[in-house]
Structure formats: C-alpha cells, structure tokens
Amino acid sequence: MPWLLCKREDLSYLDLFRNMLTWKFPHCLKNWQRLRVLSLSSNHLSGIIPSSIGQFPSLTWLDLRDDNFSGEFPQ
C-alpha cells in the first residue's frame, strides 16, 4: 500500500477494484475512521483481515471478494 494513503485520515472512499495489487491488508486501516466505502476486490491481496475492520462507525460498503485473505471475518 502506498504510504501516502496511510497518511490520509480524511479518506472516506477507496476503490482499488481490479488493480493487480499484491500487498497484504493495510495496517494503517485504523487511521481511516471516516471511511464509508472500501473496495479491494479482484486483486491478489492476502493476509488476515484485521479485527479493526468491524469497528468503523461510518463504513457502509466493504468489498473483499476474489482476493486471498485468510481467517474469519471479524465481528
């Protein structure tokens, strides 16, 4: 993940659908408290989905299909 995106605390919409990305789930996700839409689908992403994904008060759309994430989806 480009480090500049991690610095964007005002990020509300991130759509990286079908970009051939290969990194693991972004650790800076906790910085995006205003995030409403997150689409990372149809890439080559991997790793465990962090538990913090279920703690976003504004998140209304989450699309992680067709990637290689492991583990259970956090409650």
Distance bins in CASP14 RR format, pairs under 12 A and 6 or more apart:
PFRMAT RR
TARGET T0000
AUTHOR 0000-0000-0000
RMODE 2
METHOD distances of the structure
MODEL  1
1 7 0 0 0 0 0 1 0 0 0 0 0
1 8 0 0 0 0 0 1 0 0 0 0 0
1 11 0 0 0 0 0 1 0 0 0 0 0
1 14 0 0 0 0 0 1 0 0 0 0 0
1 16 0 0 0 0 1 0 0 0 0 0 0
1 19 0 0 0 0 0 1 0 0 0 0 0
1 21 0 0 0 0 1 0 0 0 0 0 0
1 22 0 0 0 0 0 1 0 0 0 0 0
1 23 1 0 1 0 0 0 0 0 0 0 0
1 24 0 0 0 0 1 0 0 0 0 0 0
1 25 0 0 0 0 1 0 0 0 0 0 0
1 26 1 0 1 0 0 0 0 0 0 0 0
1 27 0 0 0 0 1 0 0 0 0 0 0
1 28 1 0 0 1 0 0 0 0 0 0 0
1 29 0 0 0 0 1 0 0 0 0 0 0
1 31 0 0 0 0 0 1 0 0 0 0 0
1 32 0 0 0 0 0 1 0 0 0 0 0
1 40 0 0 0 0 1 0 0 0 0 0 0
1 43 0 0 0 0 0 1 0 0 0 0 0
1 45 0 0 0 0 1 0 0 0 0 0 0
2 8 0 0 0 0 0 1 0 0 0 0 0
2 14 0 0 0 0 0 1 0 0 0 0 0
2 16 0 0 0 0 0 1 0 0 0 0 0
2 19 0 0 0 0 0 1 0 0 0 0 0
2 21 0 0 0 0 0 1 0 0 0 0 0
2 23 0 0 0 0 1 0 0 0 0 0 0
2 26 0 0 0 0 1 0 0 0 0 0 0
2 28 0 0 0 0 0 1 0 0 0 0 0
3 23 0 0 0 0 0 1 0 0 0 0 0
3 26 0 0 0 0 0 1 0 0 0 0 0
3 27 0 0 0 0 0 1 0 0 0 0 0
3 28 0 0 0 0 1 0 0 0 0 0 0
3 31 0 0 0 0 0 1 0 0 0 0 0
4 11 0 0 0 0 0 1 0 0 0 0 0
4 26 0 0 0 0 0 1 0 0 0 0 0
4 28 0 0 0 0 0 1 0 0 0 0 0
4 31 0 0 0 0 0 1 0 0 0 0 0
5 11 1 0 0 1 0 0 0 0 0 0 0
5 13 0 0 0 0 0 1 0 0 0 0 0
5 14 1 0 0 1 0 0 0 0 0 0 0
5 16 0 0 0 0 1 0 0 0 0 0 0
5 21 0 0 0 0 0 1 0 0 0 0 0
5 23 0 0 0 0 0 1 0 0 0 0 0
5 26 1 0 0 1 0 0 0 0 0 0 0
5 27 0 0 0 0 0 1 0 0 0 0 0
5 28 1 0 0 1 0 0 0 0 0 0 0
5 29 0 0 0 0 0 1 0 0 0 0 0
5 31 0 0 0 0 1 0 0 0 0 0 0
5 32 0 0 0 0 1 0 0 0 0 0 0
5 35 0 0 0 0 0 1 0 0 0 0 0
5 38 0 0 0 0 0 1 0 0 0 0 0
5 40 0 0 0 0 0 1 0 0 0 0 0
6 14 0 0 0 0 0 1 0 0 0 0 0
6 23 0 0 0 0 0 1 0 0 0 0 0
6 26 1 0 0 1 0 0 0 0 0 0 0
6 27 1 0 0 1 0 0 0 0 0 0 0
6 28 1 1 0 0 0 0 0 0 0 0 0
6 29 0 0 0 0 1 0 0 0 0 0 0
6 30 0 0 0 0 1 0 0 0 0 0 0
6 31 1 0 0 1 0 0 0 0 0 0 0
6 32 0 0 0 0 1 0 0 0 0 0 0
7 26 0 0 0 0 0 1 0 0 0 0 0
7 28 1 0 0 1 0 0 0 0 0 0 0
7 31 1 0 0 1 0 0 0 0 0 0 0
7 32 0 0 0 0 0 1 0 0 0 0 0
8 14 0 0 0 0 1 0 0 0 0 0 0
8 26 0 0 0 0 0 1 0 0 0 0 0
8 28 0 0 0 0 1 0 0 0 0 0 0
8 29 0 0 0 0 0 1 0 0 0 0 0
8 31 1 0 0 1 0 0 0 0 0 0 0
8 32 1 0 0 1 0 0 0 0 0 0 0
8 33 0 0 0 0 0 1 0 0 0 0 0
8 34 0 0 0 0 1 0 0 0 0 0 0
8 35 0 0 0 0 1 0 0 0 0 0 0
9 28 0 0 0 0 1 0 0 0 0 0 0
9 29 0 0 0 0 0 1 0 0 0 0 0
9 30 0 0 0 0 0 1 0 0 0 0 0
9 31 1 0 1 0 0 0 0 0 0 0 0
9 32 1 0 0 1 0 0 0 0 0 0 0
9 33 1 0 0 1 0 0 0 0 0 0 0
9 34 1 0 0 1 0 0 0 0 0 0 0
9 35 0 0 0 0 1 0 0 0 0 0 0
10 31 0 0 0 0 1 0 0 0 0 0 0
10 32 0 0 0 0 1 0 0 0 0 0 0
10 33 0 0 0 0 1 0 0 0 0 0 0
10 34 1 0 0 1 0 0 0 0 0 0 0
10 35 0 0 0 0 1 0 0 0 0 0 0
10 36 0 0 0 0 0 1 0 0 0 0 0
10 58 0 0 0 0 0 1 0 0 0 0 0
11 26 0 0 0 0 0 1 0 0 0 0 0
11 28 0 0 0 0 1 0 0 0 0 0 0
11 29 0 0 0 0 0 1 0 0 0 0 0
11 30 0 0 0 0 0 1 0 0 0 0 0
11 31 1 0 0 1 0 0 0 0 0 0 0
11 32 1 0 1 0 0 0 0 0 0 0 0
11 33 0 0 0 0 1 0 0 0 0 0 0
11 34 1 0 0 1 0 0 0 0 0 0 0
11 35 1 0 1 0 0 0 0 0 0 0 0
11 36 0 0 0 0 1 0 0 0 0 0 0
11 37 0 0 0 0 1 0 0 0 0 0 0
11 38 0 0 0 0 1 0 0 0 0 0 0
11 56 0 0 0 0 0 1 0 0 0 0 0
11 58 0 0 0 0 0 1 0 0 0 0 0
11 59 0 0 0 0 0 1 0 0 0 0 0
12 32 0 0 0 0 1 0 0 0 0 0 0
12 33 0 0 0 0 1 0 0 0 0 0 0
12 34 1 0 1 0 0 0 0 0 0 0 0
12 35 1 0 1 0 0 0 0 0 0 0 0
12 36 1 0 1 0 0 0 0 0 0 0 0
12 37 1 0 0 1 0 0 0 0 0 0 0
12 38 0 0 0 0 1 0 0 0 0 0 0
12 56 0 0 0 0 0 1 0 0 0 0 0
12 58 1 0 0 1 0 0 0 0 0 0 0
12 59 0 0 0 0 1 0 0 0 0 0 0
12 60 0 0 0 0 0 1 0 0 0 0 0
12 61 0 0 0 0 0 1 0 0 0 0 0
13 32 0 0 0 0 0 1 0 0 0 0 0
13 34 0 0 0 0 1 0 0 0 0 0 0
13 35 1 0 0 1 0 0 0 0 0 0 0
13 36 1 0 0 1 0 0 0 0 0 0 0
13 37 1 0 1 0 0 0 0 0 0 0 0
13 38 0 0 0 0 1 0 0 0 0 0 0
13 39 0 0 0 0 1 0 0 0 0 0 0
13 58 0 0 0 0 0 1 0 0 0 0 0
13 59 0 0 0 0 0 1 0 0 0 0 0
13 60 0 0 0 0 0 1 0 0 0 0 0
13 61 0 0 0 0 1 0 0 0 0 0 0
14 21 0 0 0 0 0 1 0 0 0 0 0
14 26 0 0 0 0 1 0 0 0 0 0 0
14 28 0 0 0 0 0 1 0 0 0 0 0
14 29 0 0 0 0 0 1 0 0 0 0 0
14 31 0 0 0 0 0 1 0 0 0 0 0
14 32 1 0 0 1 0 0 0 0 0 0 0
14 34 0 0 0 0 0 1 0 0 0 0 0
14 35 1 0 0 1 0 0 0 0 0 0 0
14 36 0 0 0 0 1 0 0 0 0 0 0
14 37 1 0 0 1 0 0 0 0 0 0 0
14 38 1 0 1 0 0 0 0 0 0 0 0
14 39 1 0 0 1 0 0 0 0 0 0 0
14 40 1 0 0 1 0 0 0 0 0 0 0
14 41 0 0 0 0 0 1 0 0 0 0 0
14 56 0 0 0 0 0 1 0 0 0 0 0
14 59 0 0 0 0 0 1 0 0 0 0 0
14 61 0 0 0 0 0 1 0 0 0 0 0
14 62 0 0 0 0 0 1 0 0 0 0 0
14 63 0 0 0 0 0 1 0 0 0 0 0
15 35 0 0 0 0 0 1 0 0 0 0 0
15 36 0 0 0 0 0 1 0 0 0 0 0
15 37 1 0 0 1 0 0 0 0 0 0 0
15 38 0 0 0 0 1 0 0 0 0 0 0
15 39 1 0 1 0 0 0 0 0 0 0 0
15 40 0 0 0 0 1 0 0 0 0 0 0
15 41 0 0 0 0 1 0 0 0 0 0 0
15 42 0 0 0 0 0 1 0 0 0 0 0
15 43 0 0 0 0 0 1 0 0 0 0 0
15 61 0 0 0 0 1 0 0 0 0 0 0
15 62 0 0 0 0 0 1 0 0 0 0 0
15 63 0 0 0 0 1 0 0 0 0 0 0
16 22 0 0 0 0 0 1 0 0 0 0 0
16 23 0 0 0 0 0 1 0 0 0 0 0
16 26 0 0 0 0 0 1 0 0 0 0 0
16 37 0 0 0 0 0 1 0 0 0 0 0
16 38 0 0 0 0 1 0 0 0 0 0 0
16 39 1 0 0 1 0 0 0 0 0 0 0
16 40 1 0 1 0 0 0 0 0 0 0 0
16 41 0 0 0 0 1 0 0 0 0 0 0
16 42 0 0 0 0 1 0 0 0 0 0 0
16 43 1 0 0 1 0 0 0 0 0 0 0
16 44 0 0 0 0 0 1 0 0 0 0 0
16 45 0 0 0 0 1 0 0 0 0 0 0
16 63 0 0 0 0 1 0 0 0 0 0 0
16 64 0 0 0 0 0 1 0 0 0 0 0
16 67 0 0 0 0 0 1 0 0 0 0 0
17 37 0 0 0 0 0 1 0 0 0 0 0
17 38 0 0 0 0 0 1 0 0 0 0 0
17 39 1 0 1 0 0 0 0 0 0 0 0
17 40 1 0 0 1 0 0 0 0 0 0 0
17 41 1 0 1 0 0 0 0 0 0 0 0
17 42 1 0 1 0 0 0 0 0 0 0 0
17 43 1 0 0 1 0 0 0 0 0 0 0
17 45 0 0 0 0 0 1 0 0 0 0 0
17 61 0 0 0 0 0 1 0 0 0 0 0
17 63 1 0 0 1 0 0 0 0 0 0 0
17 64 0 0 0 0 0 1 0 0 0 0 0
17 65 0 0 0 0 1 0 0 0 0 0 0
17 66 0 0 0 0 1 0 0 0 0 0 0
17 67 0 0 0 0 0 1 0 0 0 0 0
18 39 0 0 0 0 1 0 0 0 0 0 0
18 40 0 0 0 0 0 1 0 0 0 0 0
18 41 1 0 0 1 0 0 0 0 0 0 0
18 42 1 0 1 0 0 0 0 0 0 0 0
18 43 1 0 0 1 0 0 0 0 0 0 0
18 44 0 0 0 0 0 1 0 0 0 0 0
18 45 0 0 0 0 0 1 0 0 0 0 0
18 63 0 0 0 0 0 1 0 0 0 0 0
18 65 0 0 0 0 0 1 0 0 0 0 0
18 66 0 0 0 0 1 0 0 0 0 0 0
18 67 0 0 0 0 0 1 0 0 0 0 0
19 39 0 0 0 0 0 1 0 0 0 0 0
19 40 0 0 0 0 1 0 0 0 0 0 0
19 41 0 0 0 0 1 0 0 0 0 0 0
19 42 0 0 0 0 1 0 0 0 0 0 0
19 43 1 0 1 0 0 0 0 0 0 0 0
19 44 0 0 0 0 1 0 0 0 0 0 0
19 45 0 0 0 0 1 0 0 0 0 0 0
19 67 0 0 0 0 0 1 0 0 0 0 0
20 40 0 0 0 0 0 1 0 0 0 0 0
20 42 0 0 0 0 1 0 0 0 0 0 0
20 43 1 0 0 1 0 0 0 0 0 0 0
20 44 1 0 0 1 0 0 0 0 0 0 0
20 45 0 0 0 0 0 1 0 0 0 0 0
20 67 0 0 0 0 0 1 0 0 0 0 0
21 39 0 0 0 0 0 1 0 0 0 0 0
21 40 1 0 0 1 0 0 0 0 0 0 0
21 41 0 0 0 0 0 1 0 0 0 0 0
21 42 0 0 0 0 1 0 0 0 0 0 0
21 43 1 0 1 0 0 0 0 0 0 0 0
21 44 1 0 0 1 0 0 0 0 0 0 0
21 45 1 0 1 0 0 0 0 0 0 0 0
21 46 0 0 0 0 0 1 0 0 0 0 0
21 66 0 0 0 0 0 1 0 0 0 0 0
21 67 0 0 0 0 1 0 0 0 0 0 0
21 68 0 0 0 0 0 1 0 0 0 0 0
22 40 0 0 0 0 0 1 0 0 0 0 0
22 43 1 0 0 1 0 0 0 0 0 0 0
22 44 1 0 1 0 0 0 0 0 0 0 0
22 45 1 0 0 1 0 0 0 0 0 0 0
22 46 1 0 0 1 0 0 0 0 0 0 0
22 47 0 0 0 0 0 1 0 0 0 0 0
22 67 0 0 0 0 0 1 0 0 0 0 0
22 68 0 0 0 0 1 0 0 0 0 0 0
23 40 0 0 0 0 1 0 0 0 0 0 0
23 43 0 0 0 0 1 0 0 0 0 0 0
23 44 0 0 0 0 1 0 0 0 0 0 0
23 45 1 0 0 1 0 0 0 0 0 0 0
23 46 0 0 0 0 1 0 0 0 0 0 0
23 47 0 0 0 0 1 0 0 0 0 0 0
23 67 0 0 0 0 0 1 0 0 0 0 0
23 68 0 0 0 0 0 1 0 0 0 0 0
23 69 0 0 0 0 0 1 0 0 0 0 0
24 40 0 0 0 0 0 1 0 0 0 0 0
24 43 0 0 0 0 0 1 0 0 0 0 0
24 44 0 0 0 0 0 1 0 0 0 0 0
24 45 1 0 0 1 0 0 0 0 0 0 0
24 46 1 0 1 0 0 0 0 0 0 0 0
24 47 1 0 1 0 0 0 0 0 0 0 0
24 48 0 0 0 0 1 0 0 0 0 0 0
24 49 0 0 0 0 0 1 0 0 0 0 0
24 50 0 0 0 0 1 0 0 0 0 0 0
24 67 0 0 0 0 0 1 0 0 0 0 0
24 68 0 0 0 0 1 0 0 0 0 0 0
24 69 0 0 0 0 1 0 0 0 0 0 0
24 70 0 0 0 0 0 1 0 0 0 0 0
25 38 0 0 0 0 0 1 0 0 0 0 0
25 40 0 0 0 0 1 0 0 0 0 0 0
25 43 0 0 0 0 0 1 0 0 0 0 0
25 45 1 0 0 1 0 0 0 0 0 0 0
25 46 0 0 0 0 1 0 0 0 0 0 0
25 47 1 0 1 0 0 0 0 0 0 0 0
25 48 1 0 0 1 0 0 0 0 0 0 0
25 49 1 0 0 1 0 0 0 0 0 0 0
25 50 1 0 1 0 0 0 0 0 0 0 0
25 51 0 0 0 0 0 1 0 0 0 0 0
25 52 0 0 0 0 1 0 0 0 0 0 0
25 53 0 0 0 0 1 0 0 0 0 0 0
25 62 0 0 0 0 0 1 0 0 0 0 0
25 64 0 0 0 0 1 0 0 0 0 0 0
25 67 0 0 0 0 1 0 0 0 0 0 0
25 68 0 0 0 0 0 1 0 0 0 0 0
25 69 1 0 0 1 0 0 0 0 0 0 0
25 70 0 0 0 0 1 0 0 0 0 0 0
25 71 0 0 0 0 0 1 0 0 0 0 0
25 73 0 0 0 0 0 1 0 0 0 0 0
25 74 0 0 0 0 0 1 0 0 0 0 0
26 32 0 0 0 0 1 0 0 0 0 0 0
26 35 0 0 0 0 0 1 0 0 0 0 0
26 38 0 0 0 0 1 0 0 0 0 0 0
26 40 0 0 0 0 1 0 0 0 0 0 0
26 45 0 0 0 0 1 0 0 0 0 0 0
26 47 0 0 0 0 0 1 0 0 0 0 0
26 49 0 0 0 0 0 1 0 0 0 0 0
26 50 0 0 0 0 1 0 0 0 0 0 0
26 52 0 0 0 0 0 1 0 0 0 0 0
26 53 0 0 0 0 0 1 0 0 0 0 0
26 64 0 0 0 0 0 1 0 0 0 0 0
27 47 0 0 0 0 0 1 0 0 0 0 0
27 48 0 0 0 0 0 1 0 0 0 0 0
27 50 1 0 0 1 0 0 0 0 0 0 0
27 52 0 0 0 0 1 0 0 0 0 0 0
27 53 0 0 0 0 0 1 0 0 0 0 0
28 35 0 0 0 0 0 1 0 0 0 0 0
28 50 0 0 0 0 0 1 0 0 0 0 0
28 52 0 0 0 0 0 1 0 0 0 0 0
29 35 0 0 0 0 1 0 0 0 0 0 0
29 38 0 0 0 0 1 0 0 0 0 0 0
29 40 0 0 0 0 0 1 0 0 0 0 0
29 49 0 0 0 0 1 0 0 0 0 0 0
29 50 1 0 0 1 0 0 0 0 0 0 0
29 51 0 0 0 0 0 1 0 0 0 0 0
29 52 1 0 1 0 0 0 0 0 0 0 0
29 53 1 0 0 1 0 0 0 0 0 0 0
29 54 0 0 0 0 0 1 0 0 0 0 0
29 55 0 0 0 0 1 0 0 0 0 0 0
29 56 0 0 0 0 1 0 0 0 0 0 0
29 59 0 0 0 0 0 1 0 0 0 0 0
29 62 0 0 0 0 0 1 0 0 0 0 0
29 64 0 0 0 0 0 1 0 0 0 0 0
29 74 0 0 0 0 0 1 0 0 0 0 0
30 50 0 0 0 0 1 0 0 0 0 0 0
30 51 0 0 0 0 0 1 0 0 0 0 0
30 52 1 0 1 0 0 0 0 0 0 0 0
30 53 0 0 0 0 1 0 0 0 0 0 0
30 54 0 0 0 0 0 1 0 0 0 0 0
30 55 0 0 0 0 1 0 0 0 0 0 0
30 56 0 0 0 0 1 0 0 0 0 0 0
31 52 0 0 0 0 0 1 0 0 0 0 0
31 56 0 0 0 0 0 1 0 0 0 0 0
32 38 1 0 0 1 0 0 0 0 0 0 0
32 50 0 0 0 0 0 1 0 0 0 0 0
32 52 0 0 0 0 1 0 0 0 0 0 0
32 53 0 0 0 0 0 1 0 0 0 0 0
32 55 0 0 0 0 0 1 0 0 0 0 0
32 56 1 0 0 1 0 0 0 0 0 0 0
32 57 0 0 0 0 0 1 0 0 0 0 0
32 58 0 0 0 0 1 0 0 0 0 0 0
32 59 0 0 0 0 1 0 0 0 0 0 0
32 62 0 0 0 0 0 1 0 0 0 0 0
33 52 0 0 0 0 0 1 0 0 0 0 0
33 54 0 0 0 0 0 1 0 0 0 0 0
33 55 0 0 0 0 1 0 0 0 0 0 0
33 56 1 0 0 1 0 0 0 0 0 0 0
33 57 1 0 0 1 0 0 0 0 0 0 0
33 58 1 0 0 1 0 0 0 0 0 0 0
33 59 0 0 0 0 1 0 0 0 0 0 0
34 56 0 0 0 0 1 0 0 0 0 0 0
34 57 0 0 0 0 1 0 0 0 0 0 0
34 58 1 0 1 0 0 0 0 0 0 0 0
34 59 0 0 0 0 1 0 0 0 0 0 0
34 60 0 0 0 0 0 1 0 0 0 0 0
35 52 0 0 0 0 0 1 0 0 0 0 0
35 53 0 0 0 0 1 0 0 0 0 0 0
35 54 0 0 0 0 0 1 0 0 0 0 0
35 55 0 0 0 0 0 1 0 0 0 0 0
35 56 1 0 1 0 0 0 0 0 0 0 0
35 57 0 0 0 0 1 0 0 0 0 0 0
35 58 1 0 0 1 0 0 0 0 0 0 0
35 59 1 0 1 0 0 0 0 0 0 0 0
35 60 0 0 0 0 1 0 0 0 0 0 0
35 61 0 0 0 0 1 0 0 0 0 0 0
35 62 0 0 0 0 1 0 0 0 0 0 0
36 56 0 0 0 0 1 0 0 0 0 0 0
36 57 0 0 0 0 1 0 0 0 0 0 0
36 58 1 0 1 0 0 0 0 0 0 0 0
36 59 1 0 0 1 0 0 0 0 0 0 0
36 60 1 0 1 0 0 0 0 0 0 0 0
36 61 1 0 0 1 0 0 0 0 0 0 0
36 62 0 0 0 0 1 0 0 0 0 0 0
37 56 0 0 0 0 0 1 0 0 0 0 0
37 58 0 0 0 0 1 0 0 0 0 0 0
37 59 1 0 0 1 0 0 0 0 0 0 0
37 60 1 0 0 1 0 0 0 0 0 0 0
37 61 1 0 1 0 0 0 0 0 0 0 0
37 62 0 0 0 0 1 0 0 0 0 0 0
37 63 0 0 0 0 1 0 0 0 0 0 0
38 45 0 0 0 0 0 1 0 0 0 0 0
38 49 0 0 0 0 0 1 0 0 0 0 0
38 52 0 0 0 0 0 1 0 0 0 0 0
38 53 0 0 0 0 1 0 0 0 0 0 0
38 54 0 0 0 0 0 1 0 0 0 0 0
38 56 0 0 0 0 1 0 0 0 0 0 0
38 58 0 0 0 0 0 1 0 0 0 0 0
38 59 1 0 0 1 0 0 0 0 0 0 0
38 60 0 0 0 0 1 0 0 0 0 0 0
38 61 1 0 0 1 0 0 0 0 0 0 0
38 62 1 0 1 0 0 0 0 0 0 0 0
38 63 1 0 0 1 0 0 0 0 0 0 0
38 64 0 0 0 0 1 0 0 0 0 0 0
39 45 0 0 0 0 0 1 0 0 0 0 0
39 59 0 0 0 0 0 1 0 0 0 0 0
39 60 0 0 0 0 0 1 0 0 0 0 0
39 61 1 0 0 1 0 0 0 0 0 0 0
39 62 1 0 0 1 0 0 0 0 0 0 0
39 63 1 0 1 0 0 0 0 0 0 0 0
39 64 0 0 0 0 1 0 0 0 0 0 0
39 65 0 0 0 0 1 0 0 0 0 0 0
39 66 0 0 0 0 0 1 0 0 0 0 0
39 67 0 0 0 0 0 1 0 0 0 0 0
40 46 0 0 0 0 0 1 0 0 0 0 0
40 47 0 0 0 0 0 1 0 0 0 0 0
40 49 0 0 0 0 0 1 0 0 0 0 0
40 53 0 0 0 0 0 1 0 0 0 0 0
40 61 0 0 0 0 0 1 0 0 0 0 0
40 62 0 0 0 0 1 0 0 0 0 0 0
40 63 1 0 0 1 0 0 0 0 0 0 0
40 64 1 0 1 0 0 0 0 0 0 0 0
40 65 0 0 0 0 1 0 0 0 0 0 0
40 66 0 0 0 0 1 0 0 0 0 0 0
40 67 1 0 0 1 0 0 0 0 0 0 0
40 68 0 0 0 0 0 1 0 0 0 0 0
40 69 0 0 0 0 1 0 0 0 0 0 0
41 61 0 0 0 0 0 1 0 0 0 0 0
41 62 0 0 0 0 1 0 0 0 0 0 0
41 63 1 0 1 0 0 0 0 0 0 0 0
41 64 1 0 0 1 0 0 0 0 0 0 0
41 65 1 0 1 0 0 0 0 0 0 0 0
41 66 1 0 1 0 0 0 0 0 0 0 0
41 67 1 0 0 1 0 0 0 0 0 0 0
41 68 0 0 0 0 0 1 0 0 0 0 0
41 69 0 0 0 0 0 1 0 0 0 0 0
42 63 0 0 0 0 1 0 0 0 0 0 0
42 64 0 0 0 0 1 0 0 0 0 0 0
42 65 1 0 0 1 0 0 0 0 0 0 0
42 66 1 0 1 0 0 0 0 0 0 0 0
42 67 1 0 0 1 0 0 0 0 0 0 0
42 68 0 0 0 0 0 1 0 0 0 0 0
43 63 0 0 0 0 0 1 0 0 0 0 0
43 64 0 0 0 0 1 0 0 0 0 0 0
43 65 0 0 0 0 0 1 0 0 0 0 0
43 66 1 0 0 1 0 0 0 0 0 0 0
43 67 1 0 1 0 0 0 0 0 0 0 0
43 68 0 0 0 0 1 0 0 0 0 0 0
43 69 0 0 0 0 0 1 0 0 0 0 0
44 66 0 0 0 0 1 0 0 0 0 0 0
44 67 1 0 0 1 0 0 0 0 0 0 0
44 68 1 0 0 1 0 0 0 0 0 0 0
44 69 0 0 0 0 0 1 0 0 0 0 0
45 63 0 0 0 0 0 1 0 0 0 0 0
45 64 1 0 0 1 0 0 0 0 0 0 0
45 65 0 0 0 0 0 1 0 0 0 0 0
45 66 0 0 0 0 1 0 0 0 0 0 0
45 67 1 0 1 0 0 0 0 0 0 0 0
45 68 1 0 0 1 0 0 0 0 0 0 0
45 69 1 0 0 1 0 0 0 0 0 0 0
45 70 0 0 0 0 0 1 0 0 0 0 0
46 64 0 0 0 0 0 1 0 0 0 0 0
46 67 1 0 0 1 0 0 0 0 0 0 0
46 68 1 0 1 0 0 0 0 0 0 0 0
46 69 1 0 0 1 0 0 0 0 0 0 0
46 70 1 0 0 1 0 0 0 0 0 0 0
46 71 0 0 0 0 0 1 0 0 0 0 0
47 64 0 0 0 0 0 1 0 0 0 0 0
47 67 0 0 0 0 1 0 0 0 0 0 0
47 68 1 0 0 1 0 0 0 0 0 0 0
47 69 1 0 1 0 0 0 0 0 0 0 0
47 70 1 0 1 0 0 0 0 0 0 0 0
47 71 0 0 0 0 1 0 0 0 0 0 0
48 64 0 0 0 0 0 1 0 0 0 0 0
48 68 0 0 0 0 0 1 0 0 0 0 0
48 69 1 0 0 1 0 0 0 0 0 0 0
48 70 1 0 1 0 0 0 0 0 0 0 0
48 71 1 0 1 0 0 0 0 0 0 0 0
48 72 0 0 0 0 1 0 0 0 0 0 0
48 73 0 0 0 0 0 1 0 0 0 0 0
48 74 0 0 0 0 1 0 0 0 0 0 0
49 62 0 0 0 0 1 0 0 0 0 0 0
49 64 1 0 0 1 0 0 0 0 0 0 0
49 67 0 0 0 0 1 0 0 0 0 0 0
49 68 0 0 0 0 0 1 0 0 0 0 0
49 69 1 0 1 0 0 0 0 0 0 0 0
49 70 0 0 0 0 1 0 0 0 0 0 0
49 71 1 0 0 1 0 0 0 0 0 0 0
49 72 0 0 0 0 1 0 0 0 0 0 0
49 73 1 0 0 1 0 0 0 0 0 0 0
49 74 1 0 0 1 0 0 0 0 0 0 0
49 75 0 0 0 0 0 1 0 0 0 0 0
50 56 0 0 0 0 0 1 0 0 0 0 0
50 64 0 0 0 0 0 1 0 0 0 0 0
50 69 0 0 0 0 0 1 0 0 0 0 0
50 70 0 0 0 0 0 1 0 0 0 0 0
50 71 0 0 0 0 0 1 0 0 0 0 0
50 72 0 0 0 0 0 1 0 0 0 0 0
50 73 0 0 0 0 0 1 0 0 0 0 0
50 74 1 0 0 1 0 0 0 0 0 0 0
51 71 0 0 0 0 0 1 0 0 0 0 0
51 72 0 0 0 0 1 0 0 0 0 0 0
51 73 0 0 0 0 1 0 0 0 0 0 0
51 74 1 0 1 0 0 0 0 0 0 0 0
51 75 0 0 0 0 1 0 0 0 0 0 0
52 59 0 0 0 0 0 1 0 0 0 0 0
52 74 1 0 0 1 0 0 0 0 0 0 0
52 75 0 0 0 0 0 1 0 0 0 0 0
53 59 1 0 0 1 0 0 0 0 0 0 0
53 62 1 0 0 1 0 0 0 0 0 0 0
53 64 0 0 0 0 1 0 0 0 0 0 0
53 69 0 0 0 0 0 1 0 0 0 0 0
53 72 0 0 0 0 0 1 0 0 0 0 0
53 73 1 0 0 1 0 0 0 0 0 0 0
53 74 1 0 1 0 0 0 0 0 0 0 0
53 75 0 0 0 0 0 1 0 0 0 0 0
54 62 0 0 0 0 1 0 0 0 0 0 0
54 73 0 0 0 0 1 0 0 0 0 0 0
54 74 1 0 1 0 0 0 0 0 0 0 0
54 75 1 0 0 1 0 0 0 0 0 0 0
55 74 0 0 0 0 1 0 0 0 0 0 0
55 75 0 0 0 0 1 0 0 0 0 0 0
56 62 0 0 0 0 1 0 0 0 0 0 0
56 74 0 0 0 0 0 1 0 0 0 0 0
62 69 0 0 0 0 0 1 0 0 0 0 0
62 73 0 0 0 0 1 0 0 0 0 0 0
62 74 0 0 0 0 0 1 0 0 0 0 0
63 69 0 0 0 0 0 1 0 0 0 0 0
64 70 0 0 0 0 0 1 0 0 0 0 0
64 71 0 0 0 0 0 1 0 0 0 0 0
64 73 0 0 0 0 1 0 0 0 0 0 0
64 74 0 0 0 0 0 1 0 0 0 0 0
65 73 0 0 0 0 0 1 0 0 0 0 0
END
